Amino acid sequence: MNNPQVVILCGGQGTRLRDETEFRPKPMVEIGGKPMLWHIMKIFDHYGFTDFILCLGYKGEAIKEYFLNYEAMSSDFTIHLGKRDEVIFHRNHLESGWRVTLADTGQAAMTGARVKRIEKYLKTDDFLLTYEMASVTSTSGPSWPFTVGTASWLQ
């Protein structure tokens, strides 16, 4: 059985981080030179989860821009000017193989509406869902920097 997809809610305004989130969304606030979102995705990747659906809201265009430019900003490359399709990347980064779907789910939408709006991108009824960025520590398993739960569609 394939690993379930990971749905990450990236729509909040991050009001407690207002100094950082006035000009960028909370998931793009950097920790150690990388966005918080990247760190969350790396943790999932460590456990074999590499198929992500990002539910975008507040300043979602910044997240889209980050992923659209990810290859160029993470690799050396050669480009033939005037032929945009002729770009050769010279280095694979550790995130090769990630599948990232970016879906605009609305700035004012509540959690349930965001999840319903990405239903069309889900491959199965079972998926992982991050729903809060809070510290969770487990004595029997991994320590997660956010809350994660499993979800499935109720019939």
NUSE-605900 format. One record per residue (C-alpha): x, y, z; residue in three letters. Coordinates in steps of 0.25 Angstrom, whole numbers, plus 5000, padded with zeros to 4 digits. Layout:
# NUSE-605900
XYZALA...
# end
This chain:
# NUSE-605900
500050005000MET500550144997ASN500750245007ASN499550345009PRO499650485004GLN499950595013VAL499050715014VAL499650835020ILE498750955023LEU499551085019CYS498451185020GLY498551255034GLY498951395036GLN499951365047GLY499551485055THR500451445067ARG501551465057LEU501051595052ARG502551655050ASP502851535041GLU501551515034THR501151655030GLU501951625017PHE501951475016ARG501051365020PRO501351285033LYS501851165026PRO502951245019MET503551295032VAL504951255032GLU505651165042ILE507151145039GLY506951205025GLY505851115020LYS504351135022PRO503551075033MET502750995023LEU504050935017TRP504450885031HIS503050815033ILE503050755019MET504550695022LYS503950635035ILE502850565027PHE503950525016ASP504750465027HIS503650365030TYR503350335015GLY502250435012PHE502550515000THR501250544993ASP500750674998PHE499550764996ILE499650905001LEU498350975004CYS498751125002LEU498051245007GLY498651375013TYR499851415003LYS499751284996GLY500451344984GLU501751344992ALA501651194994ILE501351174980LYS502551264976GLU503451184985TYR503151054979PHE503151104964LEU504551154966ASN505051034975TYR505850964965GLU506551094961ALA506851144975MET507351004980SER508250964968SER509351014959ASP508751014945PHE509051054930THR508051134923ILE507951164908HIS507451304908LEU506251334899GLY505851184900LYS505151174914ARG504951024912ASP506451004911GLU506950994925VAL507850894930ILE507950874945PHE509350814949HIS509050764963ARG507950684970ASN507450734983HIS506950644994LEU505550684991GLU505550604978SER504250524977GLY503350614985TRP502050634978ARG501450764983VAL500050814979THR499750954982LEU498250984983ALA497551124986ASP496551094997THR496151235000GLY496651335010GLN495351335019ALA495051185018ALA495051105031MET495750975032THR494650885027GLY494350965015ALA495850965011ARG495950815012VAL494650795004LYS495250884993ARG496450794991ILE495650664991GLU495850664976LYS497350644978TYR497250534988LEU497650394982LYS496950314993THR495950345004ASP497050335015ASP498050445016PHE498950515027LEU498550655031LEU499250765039THR498250855046TYR499050935056GLU500550975058MET500750945072ALA501850855079SER501450715081VAL502350615088THR502150475090SER502850375099THR502650255090SER502850325076GLY503450435069PRO503450585074SER502650665064TRP502750815063PRO501250825059PHE499950745061THR499650635051VAL498450545050GLY497950445040THR496650475033ALA495750405024SER494450445017TRP493250405025LEU492150335016GLN
# end
